[in-house]
Amino acid sequence: MAGLVWFVQLVHYPLLARIGPDRFRDYQRANLRRTTAVAGLPMATEGACALLLVARPPSGVPRSWAWLGLGLLLGIWASTILREIPRHRALLRGFDPAVHRSLVAGNWRRTVLWTLRGILALAMLERAGR
């Protein structure tokens, strides 16, 4: 997910501004449907894994790290549900430069959180491999 969010932040979201007003609403509808299909299962899997790590952290991995990972994920989901989804829904009415800027700027929060989760996951793998 860390890699995906960087792609979304640096490529996908900025390019929304180049769709054009006459085609944007149809594009955004398809964009939401396809993005949900691609990201939904990995996000659900990530949630299940985060809960499993809290319940049964691997040997050598501090339980506090698992809780930290879950906390980061809850922050990501809160941002997604409370901020990004409403902005995407607002864009279903048509391209709005202010909403688009808010989407791109606000997504940095998720980008940072998922990056921290990625670093934490690598640290957990290293610890578990000892």
Secondary structure as the mmCIF struct_conf table of DSSP 4:
data_model
#
loop_
_struct_conf.conf_type_id
_struct_conf.id
_struct_conf.beg_label_comp_id
_struct_conf.beg_label_asym_id
_struct_conf.beg_label_seq_id
_struct_conf.end_label_comp_id
_struct_conf.end_label_asym_id
_struct_conf.end_label_seq_id
HELX_RH_AL_P HELX_RH_AL_P1 ALA A 2 PHE A 7
HELX_RH_PI_P HELX_RH_PI_P1 VAL A 8 HIS A 12
HELX_RH_AL_P HELX_RH_AL_P2 TYR A 13 LEU A 15
HELX_RH_3T_P HELX_RH_3T_P1 LEU A 16 ARG A 18
BEND BEND1 ILE A 19 ILE A 19
TURN_TY1_P TURN_TY1_P1 PRO A 21 ARG A 23
HELX_RH_AL_P HELX_RH_AL_P3 PHE A 24 ALA A 55
BEND BEND2 ARG A 56 ARG A 56
HELX_LH_PP_P HELX_LH_PP_P1 PRO A 57 PRO A 58
TURN_TY1_P TURN_TY1_P2 SER A 59 GLY A 60
BEND BEND3 VAL A 61 VAL A 61
HELX_RH_AL_P HELX_RH_AL_P4 ARG A 63 SER A 79
HELX_RH_PI_P HELX_RH_PI_P2 THR A 80 GLU A 84
HELX_RH_AL_P HELX_RH_AL_P5 ILE A 85 LEU A 91
TURN_TY1_P TURN_TY1_P3 LEU A 92 ARG A 93
HELX_RH_AL_P HELX_RH_AL_P6 PRO A 97 ALA A 128
TURN_TY1_P TURN_TY1_P4 GLY A 129 GLY A 129
#
